[in-house]
Amino acid sequence: MKLRDAPAACPSLWRCLPCPPAELRLDLVLSSGQTFRWWESSPGAWTGVLGGRVWTLRQERDRLWYTVYGDEDDDDRDGRPAEAAKPDGAETDRVLRDYFQLDVGLPALYRAWGAADPLFRKVADDFPGVRVLRQDPVECLLSFICTSNNHISRITAMIERLCRAFGRRLCRLDARPFHAFPSLSALTGADTEARLRALGFGYRAKFISGSARAIAEGLGAEGLHQLRTVPYAEARRVLCALPGVGAKVADCVCLMALDKAEAVPVDTHVWRIARQRYGAALGGRSLTARAHQEIGDFFRGLWGPRAGWAQAVLFCADLRQGQQPAGSRDRAGGGRGKGSHEEEPP
């Protein structure tokens, strides 16, 4: 199947939603370490997997354009392309609006955060449209277990290997295969940890297989989704009981999958920002559980009930500003602004 990179080539296969850049910037949101399933397939076009389908997204002026690809039959080996997908337009609109949380008005939040915080106001104009995604909780959790002491391009490659090894193949675009994120049952086999280690996951292999098994045998995927309805502290406590999940990973999942907009993921980089830029004497000499709580409380007091969203803007700004002029997000060394996720293994 051919990749579709712009509506002009085949307009009948594209739909659009009204969405100005002040509400969403694909280039900032999809590359800033919230998700690891999207790829800039051509300038301005982003292709990835969402909800068991393959999508290409593009922004043009005040419109968010998208196209959805059909599944291929894995048994079809004669090279013919699968039929173009024609999913229900109202349903795909709903999926995108939910994923990008487009019911949340971003400009008003930016104004409120800027009024409360001169440091936020200083960077906000250069980084509009940064919003928090609403991801599948299982995918978000298992993906963020991979982020400990890691950087974005390596995490992305690991998630790709995970999906190819354990996920259902969805289609091929220009010979590139796309796979769904693995189900819990696919990751609970007796040999899962060994297979993940062979794929280069290192110590994270034990945590991915262990958390998948703990969820499958306990809450279940539906129970994990139901954490969206409980208070933040309770959801965080449940997540921290899973193998490989510390406070920072739990807060990432709370923020990006469980509707806890007040969750502020804290790593050593955020801790340094709180101390050096904001002059907050918090947490003592190391990043303890107490420090996580105190730093989160500090930013919640500063930015309000959507503090995690405000932090996502500053994280994106640091990530971009930490890049070399001709460089990439690929450097593992240094701070979080260089594309790394810093947290000690649990």
Disulfide bonds with the S-S distance in Angstrom:
none
